[in-house]
Amino acid sequence: MALDNFSYYIIIIASFILAGVLKGATGAGAPIITIPVISAVYDVRLAVVLMVVPNFLSNIQQLYHFRKSILPLFATFSFALGGGGGAFLGTIFLANLSLDILSLGVGIIVIIFISFKFFVPTWKLEYKKSKNLFFPFGFFGGIFQGAAGISAPISITFLNSFKLDRKTFIPTISVYFMMMSVFQAPALIHYEFMNFEIFVISLICTGILIISMPIGNKIAKSISVELFDKLILVLLGFISLKIFFDFGIKFYL
C-alpha cells in the first residue's frame, strides 16, 4: 500500500486538519471526517490504517485531562474491551471484503450517522438500567471501526444517549478508541496493511490532528458546538454522495 500521487497527501493533510478541529470542538469524531474523505479519493483500507495511530495518541491527552470524571471503570472497560474485540474481527472483514463494498459501507454508515443525529436527537438511556449494554454496543461499534474505520453511528450515539456531560463523555470515548487501536494494530500488521511508510505518514497525520485541535476549542467558544456539528454533517453528506456516485459509476460501467 503506497501513496504515489502528491495530491493524495494534500487531501489527507486537509482532512486531518478538519478532523482535528472537529475533535477539539466536540471531543470526538475525527474518523467521521478522515475516513470518508480518504475513502473517496483513494481507498478505505488506507483510510482505516492511517487512523490507527492518531486514534491512540490523540486520545491520551484527552483521557489524562478528564480522567477524574470518567464513567465507572466497569462500564468504561466493558465498552472498550467490546470495542477492541469487535475491531479485531472487523479488520478480518477489512482484509477479505472488496474495496468497493467497503467504500459503499462507509457511505452507508455516514448516512446512518447523519440520519440519527437529525431525526433521533432525544434518544436517551438510563445508566443504571443499561450497564449490560456497554459490551455489546462496544463490540458492534468495534466491528464497524475495524471494517470501515467508523464506529460513531454506534459508539458515539450510544454514549450520547446517556446525555453525559463533555467531561465524562471525552475520557470514556478516549479509552474506547485507544483500546480499539491496541487490538487492531497487530491484525493490520499481520495482513501487511501497516508498513513503515504508512506508519510514518500516520505519525505525521497524528501531529497534524493534535496541532489542529486547539482551533476546534476556540471555535467551540465562539460559535455553538451544535451549529459546528451541523456544518460538519452537511460536509459529510456531500462526501457520502460522492462515494455513492463513484460506486454507481463503477457498477454501471
C-alpha positions in Angstrom: 0.0 0.0 0.0 1.8 3.1 -1.2 0.9 6.7 -2.0 2.2 7.8 -5.4 0.3 11.0 -6.1 1.2 14.3 -4.4 -2.5 15.4 -4.4 -3.3 12.5 -2.1 -1.0 13.9 0.5 -2.7 17.4 0.3 -6.2 15.9 0.6 -5.1 13.7 3.5 -3.5 16.6 5.3 -6.6 18.8 4.8 -8.8 16.0 6.2 -6.7 15.6 9.3 -6.8 19.4 9.9 -10.5 19.4 9.7 -10.7 16.3 11.8 -8.5 17.9 14.5 -10.8 21.0 14.5 -13.8 18.7 15.0 -12.2 16.7 17.7 -11.1 19.9 19.5 -14.6 21.3 19.4 -16.5 18.1 20.3 -14.0 15.7 21.9 -14.6 13.0 19.3 -15.5 12.3 15.7 -12.1 12.6 13.8 -12.7 9.4 11.8 -16.0 10.7 10.7 -14.0 13.2 8.6 -10.9 11.4 7.6 -12.4 8.0 6.7 -15.0 9.2 4.1 -12.6 11.8 2.6 -9.7 9.4 2.1 -12.0 6.6 1.0 -13.5 9.0 -1.6 -10.1 9.9 -3.1 -8.0 6.8 -2.5 -9.4 3.7 -0.7 -11.0 2.7 2.6 -8.2 0.4 3.7 -5.6 3.2 3.6 -8.1 5.4 5.5 -8.6 2.8 8.2 -4.9 2.2 8.6 -3.9 5.8 8.8 -6.3 6.4 11.7 -5.0 3.7 14.0 -2.0 5.7 15.4 -4.0 9.0 15.7 -6.8 7.2 17.4 -4.4 6.1 20.1 -2.1 9.0 20.5 -4.6 11.9 20.2 -6.8 10.4 22.9 -4.0 10.1 25.6 -4.1 13.9 26.4 -7.9 14.0 26.5 -8.0 10.9 28.8 -5.4 12.4 31.1 -7.1 15.8 31.3 -10.5 14.5 32.1 -9.5 11.3 33.9 -11.3 12.3 37.2 -14.7 12.5 35.6 -14.7 9.2 33.6 -17.6 6.7 33.8 -17.2 3.9 36.4 -14.4 1.5 35.4 -16.8 -1.5 34.8 -18.8 0.4 32.2 -15.7 2.1 30.6 -13.7 -1.1 30.2 -16.7 -3.3 29.2 -17.3 -0.8 26.4 -13.6 -0.5 25.5 -12.9 -4.3 25.6 -16.0 -4.9 23.5 -14.7 -2.4 21.0 -11.3 -4.0 20.9 -12.7 -7.4 20.2 -15.0 -6.0 17.5 -12.2 -4.0 15.9 -10.1 -7.2 15.6 -12.9 -9.0 13.9 -13.7 -6.0 11.7 -10.1 -6.0 10.5 -10.6 -9.5 9.2 -13.6 -8.2 7.2 -11.4 -5.3 6.0 -8.8 -7.8 4.7 -11.3 -10.0 2.9 -14.1 -7.8 1.5 -13.7 -5.9 -1.8 -12.8 -2.2 -1.7 -16.0 -1.3 -3.5 -18.1 -3.0 -0.8 -16.1 -1.4 2.0 -16.4 2.1 0.4 -20.1 1.6 0.0 -20.2 0.5 3.6 -18.5 3.8 4.7 -21.1 5.8 2.7 -24.0 3.9 4.3 -22.5 4.3 7.8 -22.1 8.0 7.3 -25.8 8.4 6.1 -27.0 6.4 9.2 -24.9 8.6 11.4 -26.3 11.8 9.8 -29.9 10.5 10.0 -29.6 9.5 13.6 -28.2 12.9 14.6 -31.0 14.7 12.8 -34.0 12.5 13.5 -33.4 10.9 16.9 -31.6 13.6 18.9 -33.6 12.9 22.1 -33.0 9.2 22.3 -32.0 8.5 26.0 -30.9 5.6 28.1 -30.7 5.3 31.9 -27.2 4.3 33.0 -28.3 2.1 36.0 -30.6 0.1 33.7 -28.2 -0.2 30.8 -24.9 -1.5 32.3 -25.2 -4.8 30.4 -25.4 -2.9 27.1 -21.9 -1.4 27.2 -20.0 -4.5 26.0 -22.4 -5.5 23.0 -22.6 -1.8 21.8 -18.9 -1.5 22.1 -18.4 -4.8 20.2 -20.6 -3.9 17.3 -19.1 -0.4 17.1 -15.7 -2.0 17.1 -16.7 -4.2 14.1 -17.6 -1.0 12.2 -14.3 0.6 13.2 -12.3 -2.4 12.1 -14.0 -2.9 8.8 -14.8 0.6 7.7 -12.9 2.9 10.2 -16.1 4.5 11.7 -17.7 3.4 14.9 -19.6 6.7 15.6 -23.0 5.6 14.4 -23.0 3.0 17.2 -20.3 4.1 19.8 -20.9 7.8 19.9 -24.6 7.5 19.5 -24.8 5.0 22.4 -22.8 7.2 24.8 -24.7 10.3 23.7 -27.9 8.5 24.7 -26.9 8.8 28.3 -26.7 12.6 27.9 -23.2 12.7 29.5 -21.6 16.0 30.1 -18.5 16.7 28.0 -16.1 16.0 30.9 -17.4 12.4 31.2 -18.0 11.7 27.6 -14.5 12.6 26.4 -12.4 10.3 28.7 -14.8 7.4 28.2 -14.8 7.5 24.4 -11.0 8.1 24.6 -10.4 4.8 26.3 -12.7 3.1 23.7 -10.7 4.5 20.7 -7.4 3.7 22.3 -8.4 0.1 23.1 -9.6 -0.5 19.5 -6.3 0.7 18.2 -4.4 -1.7 20.5 -6.4 -4.6 19.2 -6.5 -3.5 15.6 -2.8 -2.7 15.0 -1.5 -6.3 15.3 -4.1 -7.5 12.8 -3.2 -4.7 10.3 0.5 -5.7 10.6 -0.4 -9.3 10.1 -2.3 -8.5 6.9 0.6 -6.2 5.8 -1.6 -3.1 5.6 0.6 -1.3 8.1 4.2 -0.9 6.8 7.0 1.5 7.7 5.9 4.2 5.1 2.3 4.1 6.2 3.3 4.2 9.9 5.4 7.3 9.3 2.6 9.0 7.4 0.2 8.1 10.2 2.5 9.6 12.8 2.7 12.9 10.8 -1.1 12.8 10.5 -1.3 12.4 14.3 0.8 15.6 14.7 -1.4 17.5 12.2 -4.5 16.3 14.1 -3.2 17.3 17.5 -2.0 20.7 16.3 -5.4 21.4 14.8 -7.4 20.5 18.0 -6.9 23.9 19.7 -8.6 25.6 16.7 -11.6 23.5 17.5 -11.5 24.6 21.1 -11.6 28.2 20.1 -14.4 27.6 17.6 -16.4 25.9 20.3 -16.1 29.1 22.3 -17.1 31.5 19.5 -19.9 29.5 17.9 -22.2 26.9 19.3 -21.0 23.3 19.1 -24.5 22.4 17.7 -24.0 24.8 14.7 -20.5 23.5 14.0 -21.8 19.9 14.3 -24.5 20.6 11.7 -21.9 22.2 9.3 -19.9 19.0 9.6 -22.9 16.9 8.9 -23.6 18.8 5.7 -20.0 18.3 4.6 -20.3 14.6 5.3 -23.5 14.4 3.3 -21.6 15.7 0.2 -18.8 13.2 0.8 -21.1 10.3 1.1 -22.9 11.3 -2.0 -19.6 11.3 -3.9 -18.9 7.7 -2.6 -22.3 6.6 -3.8 -21.8 8.3 -7.1 -18.4 6.7 -7.7 -19.8 3.3 -6.7 -22.7 3.8 -9.1 -20.4 4.7 -12.0 -18.3 1.5 -11.4 -21.4 -0.6 -11.1 -23.0 0.6 -14.4 -19.6 0.5 -16.3 
